[in-house]
Amino acid sequence: MPRKAKQPFGAKAAFVRAHLSTPPNELVKLAEQEGITLTIGHIYNIRSKLKKQQGGAPSVEAAAPERQPSSRDTSRDAASLDAQLRTLVIRIGLDRAERVFAELKASLARVV
């Protein structure tokens, strides 16, 4: 009795990744037609590992509709930006930061 042809390593996972929007029940049937043996549990495991590699499912905040920033949010953002600017000035040095600001000031004066 001849042996079955062995699928290359990762063929099942590649098949599942190629059909992410297909429901697991249909994917098992589709895999059988292609000569691949899959179970629903295996499909869920592959998809779960893929989500972990991609950073997980979107958070509730990411799925929530955008809202207008409150004044508290904008002041928090401004404070964060100030802190980032101070860090950059420290990293590049005060003399170089002053030259960069002078160049920026000159280029903005030309635009206005």
N, C-alpha and C positions, 0 to 999 in steps of 0.2 A: 504494500500500500504506500503510495507516494506521500511525502510530507507536504504539509501546507507551506506556502511561501511565507516567510517571516517578514512582518512589517519592520521598516527601519525604526531605530530608537526615536521616540518622540512623535511618531506618526499619529497616535491617538490624540495627544495634546494639540498637535498642529491642526488636526481635523476639527477638534472642538473650538479652537481659537478662530478658525475660519468660518464658523457658523455660530457666532455669539448670540445672535438674535433669535435663533431657532430654539423652540421649547425642547427640553430634554427628551420627552417621549418621542417626538418626531426625529430628534437627532439620533436616537438609538436605532430607529428604523432606517434612517438614511445611511448610517454607518454600516448596518447589516448589508445593505445593497452594495456598498463599496468593499465589503469583505472585512470590515473592522468590527471586532467584538467590543462593545462598550456597555457599561451599565449606567443607570441614572446617577448612582452615587459617584462613579468615576467622573462623570461630567461635572457634577457639583464641586468635586475636589479640584479639578482642573480650573474651573472658573473662579473658585475661591482663591487659589494660589495666584491666578492672574490679577485679581483685584488687589491682593496684598502687594504684588510687585508694582502695580500702578499707583500705589498710595491709598488703596482702599476705596470704598464707595464714597460719593460726595456727601459731605456733612449736611446737616439740616440747614446750617447757615448758608452754605453754598447753594442749596436748592431754593432757599427763601427768595422772594422777589426783592429787588433792590429798593432801599428806602432812602429818603433824604437824610443826609447827615445832620445831626443836631449840633448845637453850638458847642456842647461838651466834646463831641467827636472831633470837630475841627480844631478845638484848642488842644486836644490830646495829640492830633496829627501834627500840629505846629510844634508842639513841645518835642515830639519825636524827631521831626526834621531838624530842629535846632540842635538836638543832641547829636544827630548824625553829622551835621555841619561841623560842630565842635570837634568831633572825633576825627573827621577828615583834616581839619586844620592842624590838629596835633600830629597826625600821621605825616603830612607833607611838609610841615613846618610853617611858621608864621610868615616868614619872608616870602616864600613861594606862594602861599595863600593870598598875601597882599597883591602880588603881581597878577595872579589869576583874577582877583576881584577888580583890579585896575583895568585889565584887558576886557573883562565882561562889561564894566561900566562904560568903557570907550565904545565898545560895539553896540551897546544899547543906546548910547547917545546918538550914534550914526543912524540907527533905525528910527528914532523919534524925531 
